[in-house]
Amino acid sequence: MAVSPYRVTPTRIGNSSGLRLPAAFYRDHPQFAGAAGLVEVLDDSTLLLRLEPEEQQQGEAEEDILMLGLFLDFLSRQALTADQGPVLYTEAMAADDDELLAGVTVDAAGEPLGA
């Protein structure tokens, strides 16, 4: 992929400041029109801008909704077909879980530390 620089200019956006990309950028890269993203400061004069194309954002949200729906359907089916019906999560069960997990520390990804 060829690198072609685009000049950005400062602009006011409501009460905020922003950088305006030229129309040529969107003509050359229409997949980024309306995209949100993240900006990272690499050094005093360099920014890294990661844009997430809008269709990718929508696709991920639709996939999350689909997975949640399938999971809830599964839970409903299990609860309705179980011999004893749904089992309520009680305070005693929560206390047992707390006792089981006492002293367990996890990192941001939910992985146990020191294992």
Chimera marker file (.cmm) of the C-alpha trace (Angstrom):
<marker_set name="trace">
<marker id="1" x="0.000" y="0.000" z="0.000" r="1" g="1" b="0" radius="0.5"/>
<marker id="2" x="1.489" y="3.320" z="-1.073" r="1" g="1" b="0" radius="0.5"/>
<marker id="3" x="1.830" y="5.994" z="1.575" r="1" g="1" b="0" radius="0.5"/>
<marker id="4" x="0.377" y="9.336" z="0.523" r="1" g="1" b="0" radius="0.5"/>
<marker id="5" x="0.412" y="12.106" z="3.114" r="1" g="1" b="0" radius="0.5"/>
<marker id="6" x="-2.614" y="14.338" z="3.618" r="1" g="1" b="0" radius="0.5"/>
<marker id="7" x="-2.310" y="17.786" z="5.191" r="1" g="1" b="0" radius="0.5"/>
<marker id="8" x="-4.569" y="18.283" z="8.216" r="1" g="1" b="0" radius="0.5"/>
<marker id="9" x="-5.649" y="21.678" z="9.489" r="1" g="1" b="0" radius="0.5"/>
<marker id="10" x="-6.813" y="22.723" z="12.961" r="1" g="1" b="0" radius="0.5"/>
<marker id="11" x="-10.516" y="23.500" z="13.372" r="1" g="1" b="0" radius="0.5"/>
<marker id="12" x="-13.109" y="24.193" z="16.068" r="1" g="1" b="0" radius="0.5"/>
<marker id="13" x="-15.794" y="21.564" z="16.562" r="1" g="1" b="0" radius="0.5"/>
<marker id="14" x="-18.352" y="22.994" z="18.969" r="1" g="1" b="0" radius="0.5"/>
<marker id="15" x="-16.430" y="23.692" z="22.188" r="1" g="1" b="0" radius="0.5"/>
<marker id="16" x="-13.659" y="21.273" z="21.179" r="1" g="1" b="0" radius="0.5"/>
<marker id="17" x="-10.658" y="21.454" z="18.912" r="1" g="1" b="0" radius="0.5"/>
<marker id="18" x="-10.110" y="19.064" z="16.053" r="1" g="1" b="0" radius="0.5"/>
<marker id="19" x="-8.099" y="18.285" z="12.970" r="1" g="1" b="0" radius="0.5"/>
<marker id="20" x="-9.765" y="18.506" z="9.577" r="1" g="1" b="0" radius="0.5"/>
<marker id="21" x="-8.871" y="15.917" z="6.940" r="1" g="1" b="0" radius="0.5"/>
<marker id="22" x="-9.066" y="17.049" z="3.319" r="1" g="1" b="0" radius="0.5"/>
<marker id="23" x="-11.767" y="15.774" z="0.952" r="1" g="1" b="0" radius="0.5"/>
<marker id="24" x="-9.055" y="13.967" z="-1.035" r="1" g="1" b="0" radius="0.5"/>
<marker id="25" x="-8.479" y="11.651" z="1.937" r="1" g="1" b="0" radius="0.5"/>
<marker id="26" x="-12.107" y="10.477" z="1.856" r="1" g="1" b="0" radius="0.5"/>
<marker id="27" x="-12.097" y="10.225" z="-1.954" r="1" g="1" b="0" radius="0.5"/>
<marker id="28" x="-9.027" y="7.986" z="-1.775" r="1" g="1" b="0" radius="0.5"/>
<marker id="29" x="-10.229" y="6.057" z="1.291" r="1" g="1" b="0" radius="0.5"/>
<marker id="30" x="-14.054" y="6.063" z="1.374" r="1" g="1" b="0" radius="0.5"/>
<marker id="31" x="-14.116" y="3.206" z="3.906" r="1" g="1" b="0" radius="0.5"/>
<marker id="32" x="-13.149" y="5.746" z="6.598" r="1" g="1" b="0" radius="0.5"/>
<marker id="33" x="-16.044" y="8.152" z="6.012" r="1" g="1" b="0" radius="0.5"/>
<marker id="34" x="-17.909" y="8.474" z="9.326" r="1" g="1" b="0" radius="0.5"/>
<marker id="35" x="-15.374" y="6.262" z="11.116" r="1" g="1" b="0" radius="0.5"/>
<marker id="36" x="-14.552" y="6.652" z="14.793" r="1" g="1" b="0" radius="0.5"/>
<marker id="37" x="-11.169" y="5.708" z="16.177" r="1" g="1" b="0" radius="0.5"/>
<marker id="38" x="-8.363" y="6.269" z="18.626" r="1" g="1" b="0" radius="0.5"/>
<marker id="39" x="-5.378" y="8.614" z="18.586" r="1" g="1" b="0" radius="0.5"/>
<marker id="40" x="-2.088" y="7.785" z="20.286" r="1" g="1" b="0" radius="0.5"/>
<marker id="41" x="0.792" y="10.209" z="20.890" r="1" g="1" b="0" radius="0.5"/>
<marker id="42" x="4.043" y="8.565" z="19.782" r="1" g="1" b="0" radius="0.5"/>
<marker id="43" x="6.315" y="11.556" z="20.471" r="1" g="1" b="0" radius="0.5"/>
<marker id="44" x="6.212" y="15.362" z="20.580" r="1" g="1" b="0" radius="0.5"/>
<marker id="45" x="5.434" y="15.680" z="16.864" r="1" g="1" b="0" radius="0.5"/>
<marker id="46" x="3.906" y="12.316" z="15.908" r="1" g="1" b="0" radius="0.5"/>
<marker id="47" x="0.394" y="10.969" z="16.349" r="1" g="1" b="0" radius="0.5"/>
<marker id="48" x="-0.919" y="7.550" z="15.374" r="1" g="1" b="0" radius="0.5"/>
<marker id="49" x="-4.580" y="7.598" z="14.342" r="1" g="1" b="0" radius="0.5"/>
<marker id="50" x="-6.424" y="4.274" z="14.147" r="1" g="1" b="0" radius="0.5"/>
<marker id="51" x="-9.761" y="4.497" z="12.378" r="1" g="1" b="0" radius="0.5"/>
<marker id="52" x="-12.381" y="1.768" z="12.548" r="1" g="1" b="0" radius="0.5"/>
<marker id="53" x="-14.509" y="1.745" z="9.401" r="1" g="1" b="0" radius="0.5"/>
<marker id="54" x="-18.202" y="2.249" z="10.202" r="1" g="1" b="0" radius="0.5"/>
<marker id="55" x="-19.316" y="-1.057" z="8.668" r="1" g="1" b="0" radius="0.5"/>
<marker id="56" x="-16.786" y="-2.870" z="10.883" r="1" g="1" b="0" radius="0.5"/>
<marker id="57" x="-18.185" y="-1.147" z="13.996" r="1" g="1" b="0" radius="0.5"/>
<marker id="58" x="-21.762" y="-2.029" z="13.003" r="1" g="1" b="0" radius="0.5"/>
<marker id="59" x="-20.795" y="-5.599" z="12.112" r="1" g="1" b="0" radius="0.5"/>
<marker id="60" x="-19.165" y="-6.143" z="15.502" r="1" g="1" b="0" radius="0.5"/>
<marker id="61" x="-22.224" y="-4.754" z="17.313" r="1" g="1" b="0" radius="0.5"/>
<marker id="62" x="-24.561" y="-6.943" z="15.247" r="1" g="1" b="0" radius="0.5"/>
<marker id="63" x="-22.386" y="-9.982" z="15.992" r="1" g="1" b="0" radius="0.5"/>
<marker id="64" x="-22.462" y="-9.183" z="19.730" r="1" g="1" b="0" radius="0.5"/>
<marker id="65" x="-26.264" y="-8.850" z="19.639" r="1" g="1" b="0" radius="0.5"/>
<marker id="66" x="-26.588" y="-12.136" z="17.746" r="1" g="1" b="0" radius="0.5"/>
<marker id="67" x="-24.329" y="-13.981" z="20.220" r="1" g="1" b="0" radius="0.5"/>
<marker id="68" x="-26.207" y="-12.556" z="23.201" r="1" g="1" b="0" radius="0.5"/>
<marker id="69" x="-29.534" y="-13.556" z="21.642" r="1" g="1" b="0" radius="0.5"/>
<marker id="70" x="-28.320" y="-17.108" z="20.995" r="1" g="1" b="0" radius="0.5"/>
<marker id="71" x="-26.996" y="-17.381" z="24.543" r="1" g="1" b="0" radius="0.5"/>
<marker id="72" x="-30.259" y="-16.133" z="26.050" r="1" g="1" b="0" radius="0.5"/>
<marker id="73" x="-32.233" y="-18.560" z="23.859" r="1" g="1" b="0" radius="0.5"/>
<marker id="74" x="-30.024" y="-21.383" z="25.105" r="1" g="1" b="0" radius="0.5"/>
<marker id="75" x="-30.533" y="-20.366" z="28.752" r="1" g="1" b="0" radius="0.5"/>
<marker id="76" x="-34.288" y="-20.093" z="28.288" r="1" g="1" b="0" radius="0.5"/>
<marker id="77" x="-34.471" y="-23.511" z="26.640" r="1" g="1" b="0" radius="0.5"/>
<marker id="78" x="-32.391" y="-25.065" z="29.437" r="1" g="1" b="0" radius="0.5"/>
<marker id="79" x="-34.525" y="-23.471" z="32.141" r="1" g="1" b="0" radius="0.5"/>
<marker id="80" x="-37.798" y="-24.557" z="30.522" r="1" g="1" b="0" radius="0.5"/>
<marker id="81" x="-36.729" y="-28.159" z="29.895" r="1" g="1" b="0" radius="0.5"/>
<marker id="82" x="-34.970" y="-28.793" z="33.224" r="1" g="1" b="0" radius="0.5"/>
<marker id="83" x="-36.734" y="-31.299" z="35.480" r="1" g="1" b="0" radius="0.5"/>
<marker id="84" x="-36.689" y="-28.967" z="38.465" r="1" g="1" b="0" radius="0.5"/>
<marker id="85" x="-37.212" y="-25.748" z="36.498" r="1" g="1" b="0" radius="0.5"/>
<marker id="86" x="-35.029" y="-22.668" z="36.896" r="1" g="1" b="0" radius="0.5"/>
<marker id="87" x="-32.694" y="-22.607" z="39.903" r="1" g="1" b="0" radius="0.5"/>
<marker id="88" x="-32.519" y="-19.292" z="41.734" r="1" g="1" b="0" radius="0.5"/>
<marker id="89" x="-29.085" y="-17.971" z="42.653" r="1" g="1" b="0" radius="0.5"/>
<marker id="90" x="-29.275" y="-17.550" z="46.427" r="1" g="1" b="0" radius="0.5"/>
<marker id="91" x="-27.212" y="-15.621" z="48.960" r="1" g="1" b="0" radius="0.5"/>
<marker id="92" x="-25.893" y="-18.960" z="50.257" r="1" g="1" b="0" radius="0.5"/>
<marker id="93" x="-24.646" y="-19.807" z="46.752" r="1" g="1" b="0" radius="0.5"/>
<marker id="94" x="-23.015" y="-16.367" z="46.523" r="1" g="1" b="0" radius="0.5"/>
<marker id="95" x="-21.304" y="-16.922" z="49.887" r="1" g="1" b="0" radius="0.5"/>
<marker id="96" x="-19.999" y="-20.309" z="48.660" r="1" g="1" b="0" radius="0.5"/>
<marker id="97" x="-18.648" y="-18.631" z="45.520" r="1" g="1" b="0" radius="0.5"/>
<marker id="98" x="-16.999" y="-15.867" z="47.567" r="1" g="1" b="0" radius="0.5"/>
<marker id="99" x="-15.341" y="-18.489" z="49.779" r="1" g="1" b="0" radius="0.5"/>
<marker id="100" x="-14.134" y="-20.425" z="46.752" r="1" g="1" b="0" radius="0.5"/>
<marker id="101" x="-12.667" y="-17.290" z="45.152" r="1" g="1" b="0" radius="0.5"/>
<marker id="102" x="-11.149" y="-15.816" z="48.338" r="1" g="1" b="0" radius="0.5"/>
<marker id="103" x="-7.537" y="-14.853" z="47.699" r="1" g="1" b="0" radius="0.5"/>
<marker id="104" x="-7.771" y="-15.272" z="43.922" r="1" g="1" b="0" radius="0.5"/>
<marker id="105" x="-6.463" y="-12.233" z="42.037" r="1" g="1" b="0" radius="0.5"/>
<marker id="106" x="-7.019" y="-11.750" z="38.306" r="1" g="1" b="0" radius="0.5"/>
<marker id="107" x="-5.494" y="-9.388" z="35.767" r="1" g="1" b="0" radius="0.5"/>
<marker id="108" x="-7.455" y="-7.050" z="33.457" r="1" g="1" b="0" radius="0.5"/>
<marker id="109" x="-8.118" y="-9.942" z="31.036" r="1" g="1" b="0" radius="0.5"/>
<marker id="110" x="-9.591" y="-12.060" z="33.850" r="1" g="1" b="0" radius="0.5"/>
<marker id="111" x="-6.585" y="-14.397" z="33.996" r="1" g="1" b="0" radius="0.5"/>
<marker id="112" x="-5.453" y="-15.594" z="37.452" r="1" g="1" b="0" radius="0.5"/>
<marker id="113" x="-2.240" y="-13.988" z="38.724" r="1" g="1" b="0" radius="0.5"/>
<marker id="114" x="0.517" y="-16.099" z="40.208" r="1" g="1" b="0" radius="0.5"/>
<marker id="115" x="-0.818" y="-19.353" z="38.790" r="1" g="1" b="0" radius="0.5"/>
<link id1="1" id2="2" r="1" g="1" b="0" radius="0.2"/>
<link id1="2" id2="3" r="1" g="1" b="0" radius="0.2"/>
<link id1="3" id2="4" r="1" g="1" b="0" radius="0.2"/>
<link id1="4" id2="5" r="1" g="1" b="0" radius="0.2"/>
<link id1="5" id2="6" r="1" g="1" b="0" radius="0.2"/>
<link id1="6" id2="7" r="1" g="1" b="0" radius="0.2"/>
<link id1="7" id2="8" r="1" g="1" b="0" radius="0.2"/>
<link id1="8" id2="9" r="1" g="1" b="0" radius="0.2"/>
<link id1="9" id2="10" r="1" g="1" b="0" radius="0.2"/>
<link id1="10" id2="11" r="1" g="1" b="0" radius="0.2"/>
<link id1="11" id2="12" r="1" g="1" b="0" radius="0.2"/>
<link id1="12" id2="13" r="1" g="1" b="0" radius="0.2"/>
<link id1="13" id2="14" r="1" g="1" b="0" radius="0.2"/>
<link id1="14" id2="15" r="1" g="1" b="0" radius="0.2"/>
<link id1="15" id2="16" r="1" g="1" b="0" radius="0.2"/>
<link id1="16" id2="17" r="1" g="1" b="0" radius="0.2"/>
<link id1="17" id2="18" r="1" g="1" b="0" radius="0.2"/>
<link id1="18" id2="19" r="1" g="1" b="0" radius="0.2"/>
<link id1="19" id2="20" r="1" g="1" b="0" radius="0.2"/>
<link id1="20" id2="21" r="1" g="1" b="0" radius="0.2"/>
<link id1="21" id2="22" r="1" g="1" b="0" radius="0.2"/>
<link id1="22" id2="23" r="1" g="1" b="0" radius="0.2"/>
<link id1="23" id2="24" r="1" g="1" b="0" radius="0.2"/>
<link id1="24" id2="25" r="1" g="1" b="0" radius="0.2"/>
<link id1="25" id2="26" r="1" g="1" b="0" radius="0.2"/>
<link id1="26" id2="27" r="1" g="1" b="0" radius="0.2"/>
<link id1="27" id2="28" r="1" g="1" b="0" radius="0.2"/>
<link id1="28" id2="29" r="1" g="1" b="0" radius="0.2"/>
<link id1="29" id2="30" r="1" g="1" b="0" radius="0.2"/>
<link id1="30" id2="31" r="1" g="1" b="0" radius="0.2"/>
<link id1="31" id2="32" r="1" g="1" b="0" radius="0.2"/>
<link id1="32" id2="33" r="1" g="1" b="0" radius="0.2"/>
<link id1="33" id2="34" r="1" g="1" b="0" radius="0.2"/>
<link id1="34" id2="35" r="1" g="1" b="0" radius="0.2"/>
<link id1="35" id2="36" r="1" g="1" b="0" radius="0.2"/>
<link id1="36" id2="37" r="1" g="1" b="0" radius="0.2"/>
<link id1="37" id2="38" r="1" g="1" b="0" radius="0.2"/>
<link id1="38" id2="39" r="1" g="1" b="0" radius="0.2"/>
<link id1="39" id2="40" r="1" g="1" b="0" radius="0.2"/>
<link id1="40" id2="41" r="1" g="1" b="0" radius="0.2"/>
<link id1="41" id2="42" r="1" g="1" b="0" radius="0.2"/>
<link id1="42" id2="43" r="1" g="1" b="0" radius="0.2"/>
<link id1="43" id2="44" r="1" g="1" b="0" radius="0.2"/>
<link id1="44" id2="45" r="1" g="1" b="0" radius="0.2"/>
<link id1="45" id2="46" r="1" g="1" b="0" radius="0.2"/>
<link id1="46" id2="47" r="1" g="1" b="0" radius="0.2"/>
<link id1="47" id2="48" r="1" g="1" b="0" radius="0.2"/>
<link id1="48" id2="49" r="1" g="1" b="0" radius="0.2"/>
<link id1="49" id2="50" r="1" g="1" b="0" radius="0.2"/>
<link id1="50" id2="51" r="1" g="1" b="0" radius="0.2"/>
<link id1="51" id2="52" r="1" g="1" b="0" radius="0.2"/>
<link id1="52" id2="53" r="1" g="1" b="0" radius="0.2"/>
<link id1="53" id2="54" r="1" g="1" b="0" radius="0.2"/>
<link id1="54" id2="55" r="1" g="1" b="0" radius="0.2"/>
<link id1="55" id2="56" r="1" g="1" b="0" radius="0.2"/>
<link id1="56" id2="57" r="1" g="1" b="0" radius="0.2"/>
<link id1="57" id2="58" r="1" g="1" b="0" radius="0.2"/>
<link id1="58" id2="59" r="1" g="1" b="0" radius="0.2"/>
<link id1="59" id2="60" r="1" g="1" b="0" radius="0.2"/>
<link id1="60" id2="61" r="1" g="1" b="0" radius="0.2"/>
<link id1="61" id2="62" r="1" g="1" b="0" radius="0.2"/>
<link id1="62" id2="63" r="1" g="1" b="0" radius="0.2"/>
<link id1="63" id2="64" r="1" g="1" b="0" radius="0.2"/>
<link id1="64" id2="65" r="1" g="1" b="0" radius="0.2"/>
<link id1="65" id2="66" r="1" g="1" b="0" radius="0.2"/>
<link id1="66" id2="67" r="1" g="1" b="0" radius="0.2"/>
<link id1="67" id2="68" r="1" g="1" b="0" radius="0.2"/>
<link id1="68" id2="69" r="1" g="1" b="0" radius="0.2"/>
<link id1="69" id2="70" r="1" g="1" b="0" radius="0.2"/>
<link id1="70" id2="71" r="1" g="1" b="0" radius="0.2"/>
<link id1="71" id2="72" r="1" g="1" b="0" radius="0.2"/>
<link id1="72" id2="73" r="1" g="1" b="0" radius="0.2"/>
<link id1="73" id2="74" r="1" g="1" b="0" radius="0.2"/>
<link id1="74" id2="75" r="1" g="1" b="0" radius="0.2"/>
<link id1="75" id2="76" r="1" g="1" b="0" radius="0.2"/>
<link id1="76" id2="77" r="1" g="1" b="0" radius="0.2"/>
<link id1="77" id2="78" r="1" g="1" b="0" radius="0.2"/>
<link id1="78" id2="79" r="1" g="1" b="0" radius="0.2"/>
<link id1="79" id2="80" r="1" g="1" b="0" radius="0.2"/>
<link id1="80" id2="81" r="1" g="1" b="0" radius="0.2"/>
<link id1="81" id2="82" r="1" g="1" b="0" radius="0.2"/>
<link id1="82" id2="83" r="1" g="1" b="0" radius="0.2"/>
<link id1="83" id2="84" r="1" g="1" b="0" radius="0.2"/>
<link id1="84" id2="85" r="1" g="1" b="0" radius="0.2"/>
<link id1="85" id2="86" r="1" g="1" b="0" radius="0.2"/>
<link id1="86" id2="87" r="1" g="1" b="0" radius="0.2"/>
<link id1="87" id2="88" r="1" g="1" b="0" radius="0.2"/>
<link id1="88" id2="89" r="1" g="1" b="0" radius="0.2"/>
<link id1="89" id2="90" r="1" g="1" b="0" radius="0.2"/>
<link id1="90" id2="91" r="1" g="1" b="0" radius="0.2"/>
<link id1="91" id2="92" r="1" g="1" b="0" radius="0.2"/>
<link id1="92" id2="93" r="1" g="1" b="0" radius="0.2"/>
<link id1="93" id2="94" r="1" g="1" b="0" radius="0.2"/>
<link id1="94" id2="95" r="1" g="1" b="0" radius="0.2"/>
<link id1="95" id2="96" r="1" g="1" b="0" radius="0.2"/>
<link id1="96" id2="97" r="1" g="1" b="0" radius="0.2"/>
<link id1="97" id2="98" r="1" g="1" b="0" radius="0.2"/>
<link id1="98" id2="99" r="1" g="1" b="0" radius="0.2"/>
<link id1="99" id2="100" r="1" g="1" b="0" radius="0.2"/>
<link id1="100" id2="101" r="1" g="1" b="0" radius="0.2"/>
<link id1="101" id2="102" r="1" g="1" b="0" radius="0.2"/>
<link id1="102" id2="103" r="1" g="1" b="0" radius="0.2"/>
<link id1="103" id2="104" r="1" g="1" b="0" radius="0.2"/>
<link id1="104" id2="105" r="1" g="1" b="0" radius="0.2"/>
<link id1="105" id2="106" r="1" g="1" b="0" radius="0.2"/>
<link id1="106" id2="107" r="1" g="1" b="0" radius="0.2"/>
<link id1="107" id2="108" r="1" g="1" b="0" radius="0.2"/>
<link id1="108" id2="109" r="1" g="1" b="0" radius="0.2"/>
<link id1="109" id2="110" r="1" g="1" b="0" radius="0.2"/>
<link id1="110" id2="111" r="1" g="1" b="0" radius="0.2"/>
<link id1="111" id2="112" r="1" g="1" b="0" radius="0.2"/>
<link id1="112" id2="113" r="1" g="1" b="0" radius="0.2"/>
<link id1="113" id2="114" r="1" g="1" b="0" radius="0.2"/>
<link id1="114" id2="115" r="1" g="1" b="0" radius="0.2"/>
</marker_set>
